[in-house]
Amino acid sequence: MAAGRLVEVYLDLLSQPCRAVLILLTCNKIPHRVHTVALRRGENKTPEFTRLNPMQKVPVMVDNGFVLRESDAILKYLATTFDVPEHWYPRQPEQRARVDEYTAWHHMNTRMKAAKVFILEVLLPTQFGTPAVDEVRLKRALSELEDTLDKLESMFLGRQAFLCGDDITVADLLAACELMQPLGGGRDILKDRPQLQRWMSRVRSAVGDSFDEAHAVLYGVRDRRRARL
Ligand SMILES: N[C@@H](CCC(=O)N[C@@H](CS)C(=O)NCC(=O)O)C(=O)O
């Protein structure tokens, strides 16, 4: 690791992939500086940020002039170029391939399905200034999410402690942060899923305080919503 190396990250902590990146940085004590990009204020649309990411999405990482977008790529880059425990992104080819297998699957499954529930219950009603939730679309989204949770349990978790083996990897961070997101709307999607609940507890204890620190903004959304009801 280069002396004085400081990773710059551009994040909004209401964003699931941003939280995954922050947790990896904080629980491994990787020197970093956070630049908050408030999506609700459109800060991702400024010319400066658009130069960093023409897709206008967070997270973005800059390491000594090297600009990287996409949480999956950022997590793997950090785990390979910093002196962190190998379990985060194992070097052994089959073990690494298991992590890549999950992270390739993640975006169209865990991420898309859990995010949809949050969008329907929290983002859309907030954006349109009406508390009404589209119940038909929500019911469909919840049913699709159940399918994804089934697959997470059967295809990935199985009898192992973490999604890709006996130890925590970047795959668990991506998944855990997505599965937390519906909590912003007061919905605990794991409440009837003891196997995934036990996995989530293992993830939380593996990363310590980093987990709740990264999720403080989401807990705030949940608490304010509860207070309004
Ligand atoms: N595949 C990207 C997804 C990034 C992404 O969708 N970020 C969202 C927040 S969760 C965003 O910046 N949205 C702003 C927008 O689309 O305007 C990743 O994993 O980094």
The ligand as an SDF file (V2000), in Angstrom:
LIG
                    3D

 20 19  0  0  0  0  0  0  0  0999 V2000
  -24.7120   -0.7590  -10.7100 N   0  0  0  0  0  0  0  0  0  0  0  0
  -24.4240    0.4320   -9.9280 C   0  0  0  0  0  0  0  0  0  0  0  0
  -25.7270    1.0330   -9.5000 C   0  0  0  0  0  0  0  0  0  0  0  0
  -25.5540    2.3950   -8.8880 C   0  0  0  0  0  0  0  0  0  0  0  0
  -26.8930    3.0440   -8.6580 C   0  0  0  0  0  0  0  0  0  0  0  0
  -27.9360    2.6340   -9.1820 O   0  0  0  0  0  0  0  0  0  0  0  0
  -26.8900    4.0830   -7.8240 N   0  0  0  0  0  0  0  0  0  0  0  0
  -28.1080    4.7860   -7.5330 C   0  0  0  0  0  0  0  0  0  0  0  0
  -28.3280    4.8790   -6.0380 C   0  0  0  0  0  0  0  0  0  0  0  0
  -28.5800    3.2910   -5.3340 S   0  0  0  0  0  0  0  0  0  0  0  0
  -27.9820    6.2080   -8.0610 C   0  0  0  0  0  0  0  0  0  0  0  0
  -26.9370    6.8120   -7.9880 O   0  0  0  0  0  0  0  0  0  0  0  0
  -29.0850    6.7420   -8.5930 N   0  0  0  0  0  0  0  0  0  0  0  0
  -29.1460    8.0920   -9.0430 C   0  0  0  0  0  0  0  0  0  0  0  0
  -29.9010    8.2400  -10.3220 C   0  0  0  0  0  0  0  0  0  0  0  0
  -30.1120    7.2400  -11.0110 O   0  0  0  0  0  0  0  0  0  0  0  0
  -30.2640    9.3800  -10.6270 O   0  0  0  0  0  0  0  0  0  0  0  0
  -23.5640    0.0590   -8.7120 C   0  0  0  0  0  0  0  0  0  0  0  0
  -23.7030   -1.0620   -8.2040 O   0  0  0  0  0  0  0  0  0  0  0  0
  -22.7270    0.8690   -8.3030 O   0  0  0  0  0  0  0  0  0  0  0  0
  1  2  1  0
  2  3  1  0
  2 18  1  0
  3  4  1  0
  4  5  1  0
  5  6  2  0
  5  7  1  0
  7  8  1  0
  8  9  1  0
  8 11  1  0
  9 10  1  0
 11 12  2  0
 11 13  1  0
 13 14  1  0
 14 15  1  0
 15 16  2  0
 15 17  1  0
 18 19  2  0
 18 20  1  0
M  END
$$$$
